[in-house]
Amino acid sequence: MSKTEGREEHDVFPVAYRTNTRGAVQRWAKQAGFEIVSFRYLGQYPSYFMFNGLLFLLATGYEKLISRVPALNFLQGWIFVTLRKPESGGDHA
């Protein structure tokens, strides 16, 4: 991260990839009592290749391709999910 994005080691936090697929999010949400309102894959600016012009150009093309072809959206770098806790089954008068 320090070479490609200029961040120091203490600015990068550990990550545990346990909910990085649609199926994993659905399982987690159901276990926690949530329902999925929306689920979207989002691309990212390929700043990790800024150190090399050709690689940056290729990465930019790759990001555009996977964002425009729905079957490839799952390859994008971010997941944006909106969850909702359903109302309990009582009367709401």
C-alpha positions, -999 to 999 in steps of 0.1 A, spaced: 0 0 0 28 24 7 42 21 -28 10 22 -48 -12 44 -26 11 62 -3 -4 47 29 17 37 58 14 2 73 -4 16 104 -31 31 81 -40 -2 66 -63 -24 86 -66 -62 86 -95 -76 66 -114 -108 70 -132 -117 38 -162 -136 50 -190 -118 33 -176 -110 -2 -202 -129 -23 -239 -125 -28 -245 -159 -12 -224 -151 18 -242 -118 23 -276 -136 20 -266 -162 46 -252 -136 70 -282 -113 67 -307 -142 72 -288 -155 103 -288 -120 117 -325 -114 110 -321 -89 82 -335 -88 47 -316 -75 17 -331 -43 2 -304 -39 -24 -272 -55 -35 -248 -39 -60 -212 -45 -71 -192 -14 -75 -160 -8 -94 -130 10 -82 -106 35 -96 -74 14 -104 -51 37 -85 -31 6 -75 -15 7 -110 -7 44 -111 30 36 -109 29 23 -145 11 41 -174 5 9 -195 -8 -11 -165 -30 17 -154 -45 20 -189 -51 -18 -190 -66 -18 -155 -89 11 -165 -101 -9 -195 -107 -40 -173 -127 -20 -148 -149 -5 -175 -154 -40 -191 -165 -57 -159 -188 -28 -150 -206 -28 -184 -211 -66 -187 -236 -77 -161 -223 -113 -160 -189 -99 -149 -201 -75 -123 -191 -99 -95 -155 -93 -104 -157 -56 -93 -138 -47 -61 -166 -35 -39 -200 -47 -27 -227 -22 -16 -255 -37 4 -286 -22 20 -302 -44 47 -334 -39 67 -345 -54 99 -381 -66 93 -408 -53 116 -420 -78 142 -453 -95 134 -473 -76 160 -501 -50 156 -488 -16 146 -519 6 152 
